[in-house]
Amino acid sequence: MDQSCIDCDACRWIAEGLFERVGDASAVVRQPVGAHERQAAALALVACPTASIGGASKEDVLAARRAFPVPLATYGAAWGGAADGDSARVLHAGYHAESSFGAASWFVQRPERGNVLIDSPRWSQPLVERLEALGGVDWILLTHRDDVADHARFQEHFGATRVLHADDVRAGEAELAGVERLVRGDDAIELDDEWTLLPVPGHTRGSVVFLWRQRFLFSGDHLAWSPKRRDLVAFRSACWFDWDVQTRSMERLVDVDFEWVLPGHGRLCRLDEHERRARMTALVAWMRER
């Protein structure tokens, strides 16, 4: 690792156990052993938004560049265990962008309904070629203004329809103002019979989450898993609009059915129905105290 690291956490969950936080940055704490760990380290190197990681072999790096987007099961039990039919179609796009402070973006493969990119990675030709091979991108769902990265280039290349809440467009922002579908209001919107947009203002005024098949909650920077607290968390120190509003938004999610939390920042998790409700209720109480 070099000193350009911005402490975005990406390498620490992509190659858990090989990278850890030391001070205010990531550091290599153990060298990879075996093919699986070498792959994880190379994926972290390629995903790093600031090119802060070095040392992998040329062959491993080339393989990692061609691998993204990768299925959730690539990262093993820490990501919820073995893939089932739906989760096998949810992939981590990799290629995190510095402009999004290293946020994760996700790709859902739906060849019969149209493939979906949730938030935007940085533009990379190997990634674009892989997305083309997987059927392209029909929709780009943007959870909030912070994690849009190179969305305009992806939209132009694939002819995709972008979705964003209008409250996250500021005056004079031609690129965001040009989003094909700007939604308004606080009510849930059914994008089709599989996708639901749920407004959750707080982190930003126009933050939303996207729910796929009542199982996968793409939560942007609204909700994530904290390995330190070993619980669900919202980011009090990174609330750019209104914490009280975000708390009320979180309370609305208590009664929403979902199984997976796939955030932009923070860690993902998989919860059963009882655990999800209990943890969401406790999180709302924790937020009210702050």
N, C-alpha and C positions, 0 to 999 in steps of 0.2 A: 504494500500500500504506500502511496505517496501522500504528500500534504495537501493535495487538491480535494481530498475527500470532504463531502459536505454533510456527512452523518445522516444520510437518508435512510439507512437500515436495510437497503435492498440486499446487499451481499450477505447480511447476517441471517436472513431467512432463506435465501436461495441455497446457500451452502452453510447451513447451521452447524456449528461446532468447529468450523474452519476459520470463521471470522467472528470477532466479538467487538463490543464497544470498549475502547480504552480511552479514557478522558472524554473528549468531545468528537471522536472520530472512530471509524472502524479500523481494525488491525488484524493481520493474519496471526492467529494464535496456534495453529497447527497445520502442518503440510498435509495435503490430501494423500490418502492411501487407497489404492485400488481404483478400478475403472469408474465405479459410481461416484466416488468422491472427486476424482479428477474431472468428471463431467460436471458435477455441481460447481466446482471452483471455476471452470471455464464458462459456465452459464452466468455465474456472478460477474466475471470479468466482462463479458459481452453486455450484460444488462446494465452495468455501472454507468450512471449518467455523466460522470466526469472523467472516465478512463483512468481511474486512480489505481487500478489493480494491474500488476504485471507478473510475469514468471511462468505462465502456462505455456505448454508446448504449442508450436504452430499448428500441429495436427488437431490438438484438442480445441484450440480457439476456432479454427475453421469449422470443425464439427458443431461447435456451439452456435456459431453464426447461422449455420444452416438449420439448426434444430428449432429455434423459436418460430412460431409459438409452440410451447410445450404443454402437454396435459397436466392437470393437477397432480396425478399419481406419480409424476416424475420426481416429486419431492418427498414422497413416502408418507409414513404414518403421521408426521407432524402436520400434514395437510388434509387429514381426515381419512387416511387409509386408502384401501383399494377403490378404484373407480367403478361406478355402476354405469348404466346406459347413459344417463343424463350428464353426469360429471365427466365422463370421457369426452364429451363435446365442449367442455369448458376448458380453455387453454390460457396460460399466462403468456402475454405477448412479448415480454422482455423489452429490451432496448429502452430503458427508462430515460426520461428527458430531464436535463438539468433545469429547464424552464418550468417544470412541474415539481421541482425539488425531489426528483427521483420517484415519483408516484408510479405505482403499478397500473397497467392497463390490461384488459381482458378481451378474449375473443371467444365468441360462441358460434360453433359451426352448425348451421341449419341449412343444409343444401336444398331442402324442399321448401323452405320458407324465407330464406335470405340470411346470410351471415351477418353477425353483429360484432362491432368493436365497441367496447365500453371504455371511455376516456381514450386518450391518444398517447401512443409511444412516440419516440423520436423517429424521424424518417430514416430508413436504412434500406438500401437496395436488397440485401439478402432477405430481410423481413418482408418486403413488398413481394418479392418473388415467391416466398413461401405462402403468403396470403393469396396470391394469384393461383397457386397450385391447389389451395384449399377451397377455391371457388369465389375468391374476391370478398369484398366488403360491401354490403347493401345498406347497412345502418351504422351510424356512429352516434352512440348515446353518451352525452357529456353530463357528468354528475354535477359539475360546478366549474366556474371560470378558472380555477387554479390549475387544473390538470388537463388542459386542452392541447398543450404541446403543439405538434405539427398536424393538427386536425384538418386544416385547410388543404394541405398537400395530399393527405389521404383521401379527402373528399373529392378533390379534383381528379386524382388518378383513377379512383374506382367509381366515380359518379354516385357516391353514397348520399343518403339522406341523413343529415345531422339533426339531433334533437337537443335542445337546451332550454332552460327556463329563462324567460325574458328578463327577470329581475337580476340576472347576472350579466347583462349587457349594459355597459356604461356609454354615455354619450361620446360620440366620435370614434367608437370602435367598429370600424367597417367590417373587419373579419368576423367578429362574433355576431354583429348585426345581420350579416349575410347568411346565418344559419338557416337551413331550409325550413325547419319547423321550430318556431319559438313558442313555447307553451306559457300559459299564464294562470294565475290563481293558485289556490291551496288545495284543490280537490284532486284525488287520484285520477289518473288518465289511463285507460286501456289502449295501449299502442296496437296490440292485436290480441288474439285469444291466449297468448303465452306471456306477453310482456305487460307489466304495469309500471307506470311512473308515479312515484309518491313524493310530493314536495315535502322537504324537511328543512325549511329555512333555519339558519342559526350560524353554522360555520361561515357561510356566505348567505346573502339575502335570497339567492336563487338556488340554493343547494337542493338536489333531488337524489333519491335512490331509485334503482331499477330492480324490479323483481321478476325473475324468469321462472315460470312453471311453479310458482308458489314454493320454490325450494331455494333458489340462489338469489341472495340479496347483494347487489353490487352497490356498495355503500359509500363510495367516494371517500371524503374525509369526515363523514358524519359519525361512523360507528366502526370499531375495529376490536380485535383481540389484543390485550396487553400481556406479553409473556412475564413482565415484571409483576403485575398485579394478579396474573393468572385469572383474568376476568375480562368481560367486555368493558370498553372504555370509550369515552368521548374526549376530545383534545381541548381541555380548558385553556391552555396557553396558546392555542392556535385557533381561537374563535374570532373570526374577523368581522362578524356582524353583531350577534346578540346571544349571550349565553342563556338567558331566560327563554328566549324564543327557541333556541336549540333544545332546551330541556323539554319544552312542550311538544316539539317535533318528535323527540325520542319517545315521549309518552304515547304518542299516536301509534308507534311501532310495536308496542307491547302486545296488541291484539292481532298483529299481522303474522301470518304463517310463513315462516322461512326456516331453512335448515342450515344453509351455508351463509357466512359473512365473508364477502370478497371485497376488501377495501382498496383505496388508492394508497393510503399510508396506514401503517400498523399491520398487524398480522391477521391472516384469515383464520377462521375456525369453523367447525361443524358441530352442531348442537342438536340434541333430540328435543321434542316439543316441550317436555316438562322443564328441562334445563334451560332452554331458550327463554321461556316465560319467566322463570325465577330470576335468571340473570338480567333480563331486560328490566324487570321490576326493581331489582336492586340497583341497577345503573341509574334509573331515573331518580331514585332516592339519593344516591351519591351525588348526582348533578345538582339537585336542589340544595344540598348542603354547601355547594360551592358557588 
